[in-house]
Amino acid sequence: MKVDFHIHTNFSYDGISSPREVVESAIARGLDAICITDHHETKGALQALSFNYSKDILIIPGIEIRSKEGDILGINIREKIPDGLSAKETIIAVNKLGGLAIIAHPFVWLRGFSGNIVKIFRDLSDLNLAIEVTNASIPDYFNKKAFLFARKFNLPCTAGSDAHEADCVGNAFLEIEGENLSVQEIFWAVKNKKGIPHKKDISIFEKVKWELKRDIQKLKNRRIRV
C-alpha cells in the first residue's frame, strides 16, 4: 500500500484545495491511503470521510498539532487536540484517542522540533509514535538529516507530501507491503519499521512556486479573519 501521511485541505489556514479535490487527486495518483492532517482542525478530514467513491481508498482522519517543541501529526484522530501542550503530553493525548503520533519535519529551519527526540521515544516506547523522514515540501537536506537520524537510533518512520494543494498529493508516501490494510495494520507496520519512504523528484522552482501560493493563501485567510 502507498500511504501519504501528511496532507492539508482548505480547512487549514494555508491550504488551497477542498477535501474532495484532495481525495480525487489521491485516487488519480494511485495512492491506497491518505491521512488528512489540517492545522488545528479535523473538519476537512471528517468531510472527506463522508464522500462515496467508485474506487476504494482508505481515508484516515487526522490533525497537525503545534506542541511546545514543534509540530506533531495525530493520525486516526477525529477530535481536536489543543496546541501548546508539551510534546509528551501531545503524544499521549493522540495515543489515548487511538492514534499514531508523528513528529513532523523535525529538522527543518523555523518549523523544526526543539525537543530531545531520542528521549521522547525512549520515554514513550510503548506508544504509537514515529518520525517523519520524508516530506515533499521541504529541501532534501532536511529529509536526509531526518532519515539518517532515524536510522542511527532505529526509530519508526513515515513519509508524507505535506501537500497544501491537490496537485502535490502523493509527492511523498510510505510504501507498506500488503493490500487493503486496516488503520491498525498500517500502524503496526510503521511501529515495526516495515515501510519504505518514497519521494518524487521536485525542482526547487516548483517548491518556491508552492511556497508562494501557500503564502498568498495565508494572506487571503488573514484578511477574511480581520
C-alpha positions in Angstrom: 0.0 0.0 0.0 1.0 3.6 -0.7 0.2 5.8 2.2 0.6 9.6 2.2 0.6 10.5 5.9 0.7 14.3 5.7 -1.9 16.3 3.7 -3.7 19.6 4.1 -7.0 20.9 2.7 -8.5 24.3 2.6 -9.6 23.8 6.2 -6.0 24.6 7.1 -5.2 28.3 7.2 -2.7 27.8 4.4 -4.5 25.1 2.4 -5.9 25.6 -1.0 -7.8 22.6 -2.2 -11.1 21.2 -0.9 -11.2 17.7 0.7 -13.0 16.4 -2.4 -10.2 17.7 -4.7 -7.6 16.2 -2.4 -9.2 12.7 -2.4 -9.8 12.7 -6.2 -6.1 13.6 -6.7 -5.0 10.8 -4.4 -7.1 8.3 -6.4 -5.8 9.6 -9.7 -2.2 9.2 -8.4 -2.7 5.6 -7.3 -2.5 6.1 -3.6 -4.1 3.5 -1.4 -4.5 5.5 1.8 -4.2 9.2 2.8 -4.1 11.0 6.1 -5.7 14.4 6.1 -3.9 16.4 8.8 -5.1 20.0 8.7 -3.6 22.6 11.1 -5.6 22.7 14.4 -8.7 21.2 12.6 -10.4 17.9 11.8 -13.3 19.2 9.8 -11.6 18.7 6.4 -10.8 15.1 7.3 -14.3 14.4 8.5 -15.8 15.9 5.4 -13.6 13.6 3.2 -14.8 10.6 5.1 -18.4 11.4 4.2 -17.8 11.1 0.4 -18.6 8.0 -1.6 -16.1 6.9 -4.2 -16.1 4.4 -7.1 -12.6 3.3 -6.2 -11.6 2.1 -2.7 -9.2 4.4 -0.9 -8.6 4.5 2.8 -9.1 8.0 4.2 -7.6 8.4 7.7 -8.6 11.5 9.6 -6.0 13.4 11.5 -4.7 16.8 12.7 -1.5 18.7 12.9 -0.8 20.0 16.4 1.6 22.6 17.4 3.3 21.4 20.6 5.7 23.5 22.7 8.6 21.7 21.0 7.3 21.5 17.4 4.6 20.1 15.1 3.2 16.7 15.7 0.7 14.8 13.5 -2.1 13.0 15.1 -3.2 10.1 12.7 -6.6 8.5 13.1 -7.9 11.4 15.2 -11.4 12.8 14.9 -11.2 15.3 17.8 -9.1 18.4 18.2 -6.1 18.3 20.5 -5.1 21.7 21.8 -1.9 23.4 20.7 0.6 24.5 23.3 1.0 21.2 25.3 4.4 19.7 25.7 5.4 17.1 23.1 5.0 14.3 25.6 1.5 15.5 26.6 0.5 15.8 22.9 1.7 12.3 22.0 0.0 10.8 25.0 -3.2 12.6 24.0 -3.0 11.3 20.5 -2.5 7.7 21.7 -5.4 8.0 24.2 -7.6 8.7 21.2 -6.3 5.6 19.4 -4.0 7.5 17.1 -0.4 7.4 15.8 1.7 10.4 16.7 4.3 11.6 14.2 7.0 14.2 14.8 6.7 16.2 11.6 9.7 17.7 9.6 11.9 17.5 12.7 15.0 19.3 11.4 13.6 22.0 9.0 14.5 25.6 9.9 12.0 27.6 11.9 9.4 24.8 11.9 11.7 22.1 13.3 11.5 20.2 16.6 13.3 21.6 19.6 12.9 18.7 22.0 15.1 15.7 22.6 13.6 13.2 20.1 15.6 10.2 21.3 14.5 10.7 25.0 10.9 11.1 23.9 11.0 7.8 22.0 12.7 6.1 25.0 10.2 7.5 27.5 7.2 6.7 25.3 8.4 3.4 23.7 5.1 1.7 24.5 3.1 4.2 22.5 2.4 4.5 18.7 5.0 7.1 17.8 7.1 7.7 14.6 9.2 10.4 13.0 8.6 11.9 9.5 11.8 11.3 7.5 10.5 12.2 4.0 8.5 15.4 3.5 8.0 16.5 -0.1 7.5 20.2 0.7 11.0 20.8 2.3 14.5 20.7 1.0 16.1 17.3 0.6 18.9 18.2 3.1 16.4 18.2 6.0 14.9 14.9 4.9 18.3 13.3 4.6 19.1 14.5 8.1 15.9 13.1 9.5 16.4 9.8 7.7 20.0 9.3 9.0 18.8 10.3 12.5 16.0 7.7 12.4 18.4 5.0 11.1 21.0 5.8 13.7 18.5 5.4 16.6 16.4 2.8 14.9 13.2 4.8 15.0 9.9 4.1 13.2 9.4 6.5 10.3 6.8 7.8 7.9 6.6 9.9 4.7 4.2 12.5 3.5 3.7 15.1 0.8 2.8 17.8 3.3 0.6 18.9 0.3 -1.4 22.1 0.6 -3.0 21.7 -2.8 -4.3 18.8 -4.7 -1.6 18.8 -7.3 1.0 18.0 -4.6 -0.8 15.0 -3.1 1.3 11.8 -3.3 4.6 13.6 -3.9 5.9 11.6 -0.9 4.5 8.4 0.6 5.3 5.3 2.6 5.1 2.0 0.8 3.9 -0.8 3.0 3.7 -4.4 1.9 0.1 -5.8 1.6 -3.3 -4.7 0.3 -6.4 -3.3 1.9 -4.7 -3.0 5.2 -6.7 -1.6 8.1 -5.6 1.5 10.1 -4.3 -0.7 12.9 -2.3 -2.9 10.4 -0.7 0.3 9.0 0.2 1.4 12.5 1.7 -2.0 13.2 3.8 -1.8 10.0 5.1 1.7 10.9 5.9 0.7 14.5 7.8 -2.4 13.3 9.6 -0.4 10.6 8.1 -2.3 7.6 7.6 0.8 5.4 9.8 2.2 2.7 9.7 6.0 2.1 9.4 7.4 -1.4 9.5 10.9 -2.8 9.0 12.4 -6.2 11.9 14.5 -7.5 10.8 18.0 -7.3 12.6 21.1 -8.6 13.5 24.0 -6.4 11.3 26.2 -8.7 8.3 24.0 -8.1 8.9 24.2 -4.3 9.2 28.0 -4.5 6.0 28.2 -6.5 4.1 26.2 -3.9 5.5 28.2 -1.1 4.4 31.4 -2.8 0.9 30.0 -3.3 0.8 29.0 0.4 1.9 32.5 1.5 -0.8 34.1 -0.7 -3.4 31.8 0.8 -2.3 32.7 4.3 -2.7 36.4 3.5 -6.2 35.8 2.0 -7.3 33.9 5.0 -5.8 36.6 7.4 -7.8 39.3 5.5 -11.0 37.2 5.8 -10.5 36.8 9.6 -9.9 40.5 10.0 
